[in-house]
Amino acid sequence: MQIKKFLQGALLTSAVMFSVHSFALTPFQATYQFAYNGHNISTATRTLQATENNHWTYKFAAKAGVLASATETSQFTFNNDKVISDKFSRATKYIGISDALNINFNHADKKVTTNKDGTVRSFPLENNPLDELNAEIQIREDLKNNRLKPVYYITDAKGIDARKFVNLGEETVKTQYGDFKTMKFKLEHNKPERNTLFWLAPQLDYLPVKVAHNDGANSYSISLINYKWQ
C-alpha cells in the first residue's frame, strides 16, 4: 500500500506548487523528483496550456512503475489576474483499484457539484472557490502583485474550506536544477497531524523548487529537476 500512499501524497503536494512568469500567465512544463518517506520513487510532470478565450488547462501526472498512476486536471478561465474555476478531475489507480473525483463549477446557477466515486454532493458557489490545482495559479498572481490573501477558498469532495498561506521567511535550497534563495511558506490544513511546507524562488518568479508534506507517519517531498517554457 506504500505506492498508493505515495500517489495520494503526490496529489496533496500538487495542491501547493506554483508556476509563474513576470508579466503574464505562460504555458510551461516542469519535472519534479518525488520521494516517499525519504526514498526517491518516481518523477512527475506539471503542464500548463492555453486553449482559447483566456481558457487554460493545468495538468499534474505521476506514475510509479506499472503498479500505480495519478492525474489531476483543472480547467479555468483567467481574467484581470483572477482565476475562475470551471472543472476539475482527479483519477488514481493502484493494482486495478481506481479512485476518482470530479468537480463542476456552475456559475450560472451559483452551484458547485462534486462526484467522488459515485457519491454526488452540491453546495453554494461562494467566495470564488478554487480547486487544488488552480489555487496555485491564483496564489502566484497574488504573490507577484504583493496582495496575498488571509485565506483561500479551496474545493474538495465534501465542500469548500478556507486555508491559510503563511510566510515563514527566507531559506537557501539546493536542487538538481540549481541552488536558490527562496521564500518559505506553510499551507495550513484543518488536521493538526498534517502540514505542508514549500519553498518559492523569487529569481524564478516564485516557482516552487521544493515542497515537503507530512501526514502522520508518512512524509512526501518534491524537488525541481527541470523546467521549460512552452
N, C-alpha and C positions, 0 to 999 in steps of 0.2 A: 504493500500500500504506500510505500515511500514515494514512488513515482507519481502516484495520484496526488499526494500531498504537495509534492514539488510543483505540479502543474497548477494546483489551486493557489499556491503561493505566488507563482509567476503571474497569475491573473490579478491577485491582490496587489502585487508590486506594480503592475502596469497602471494601476489607478493613481500613482503618484509620480509619474515621469512626464517631462515636458519637452516640447520641441519648439524652438524659437528662431526668428530671424529679426534683424534690427528694424526693418522697415515694413514688412508685410508677411502675412502667412505664406509660407513657401513649401512646396512638396519636398519630401525627403524620404530617405530610408536609413535606419540605424540598426546596428547589430550589437547585441549585448551577450556577455557570458553570464549564465545563471549558475548559482551554486546552492545546494541544499544541505543544511547542517554542516557547512564548511567544505563540501565536496563539489567540484565542478561537474555538472551533469549534462548541460545542453546549452545551445545558443538560442536566441530568439530575435525576431525581426519586428520592427515597428515601421509602418509605412503610412505616410500622409499623402493623399492625392486629391487634386481638384477635379470636379466634374463639370458643372455648368451653373451659371447664375448664382455664384457665391455658395454653391453646394460643395461639401467636402466629405471624403471618406477616410477614416482613420482606422488602421487595422494592426492588431497585435497577433503574432503567431509563434508558438513554441512546440517543439516535438522532442520527446525523449525516446530515441530509438524507434522500434516498431511497436512498442507497447502502449504508448500514450501520446496524445496531442491535445492542444488547446488553442482556440482562436477567440478573439473579440473583434467586433466591428461596430464603429459608430458612424452614423450619417447625421450631418448637421449643416446648418447654414451659418454664415459668418458675415455680419454687417456692423460697421461702426465699432469695431473692437469687441463685439458681443457675440457669443456663441448661442445659437438657438437649436436645441435638440430636436431631432426628427425620429430616428430609430436607432436601436441598439440591439446587438445579439451576442451571445456567448455560447460556445459549444466546447465540451471536453469529452474525451474518450479515453477509457482505461481498460485494456484487455476485453474489449467487446461491450463494456458498460458505458453508456453515454449520459450526459447531463447537459441540459440546455436552458437558456433564459432568453426571452425576447421582450423588448420594451417598445411601446409605441407612444409617442407624444402627440396627442391630438389637440392642436392649438385652436381649432375652430370650436370644438366642444369643451375646451379647457379641461381635458381629462388625460390622465396617464394610465395606460393599461399594461400590465405585466403578465407574462405566461412563463411559469417556472415548472418545467416537466409536466405540463398539462394542468397545473393549478393556476387559474386566472384571477387576478385582483385588479381593481380600479380605484383611483383616488384623484382628488382635485389637482390640476396643474397650476401650481402657485410658486411664486418666487423664482421663475425661470429655472426650473430644475435641470441639472446636468446629468450625464451618465458618467461612469467611472473612467471612460477614455477622454471624452471631450472636455471634462473638467480640467484636464491637463492644459488644453489649449486656452481656456479662459483664464486660468491662473497665470499662465505665461504672459498673456496680454496685460494682466493687471500688474505683474512684476515689472514689465517693460515700462509701464506708464506710472509706476510708483503709487499704485492705488489698491494694494492688496486688501481684500475684504476681511472683516472679522470672521465670517463663516461662509461656507459654500454649500449649497443645497444639492446633494447627490442622490440619485435614484438607485434603489436596488429592488429585488423581487417583492419586498413587503412594504415598501414605502419610500419616503424622501427624508433623508437625515441631514441635519446641519453639522458640518465638520469644520474644525478649526485648522488653520495652516500657520504654524508658529516659527518665527525666525530664531535660530539658536546661535547665530554668529558665524565667524569665518573659520575655514579649515583647508589645509592643502591635501589633495587627494592624488594618488598615483593610480593610473590605469594603463592598459595596453595601448591606448590611444594617446597617452601623454600624461604629464603632471599638470594639475590645475589648482589654482587658488579658487576656492568655492565658498558659497554661502550655504550653511547647513540649516535644513528645515525639518520640522516634525509635523506629520499629519496625525491629528488626534482622533482616535476611534472611540466608539461607545463602550468598548470592553477593556477593562483595566489590564488584562494579560496580553493585549495586542498593541503593538506600536510600530510605526514606520518612520524611518529617518532617510533623508536623501540630501544629496549634495549637488548644487547647481553652479555651473561655471559661468560667471559673467563674461569672460572672454569669448565664450561660445554662445552668447546671448541667452544665458541661463539654461543651456542644455543640461539635462541630468547626466552626470558622469558616474554616479554611484547611488545605489539605493539599498537599504537594509530593512527587512521586515521580520519581526519576531511575533510568534503566535503560540504562547505557552512553551511547550518543549521543542517546537520546531522553529527553524530560522531559515530565511532565504535572503540571498543577496544578488545584486546585479551590477555589472561593471561594463563600461563602454569599450567596445572593440573597434568599431568603425562607424563612420558617419559620412553621408554624401547627400548633397542637394540633388533633386531630380530635374 
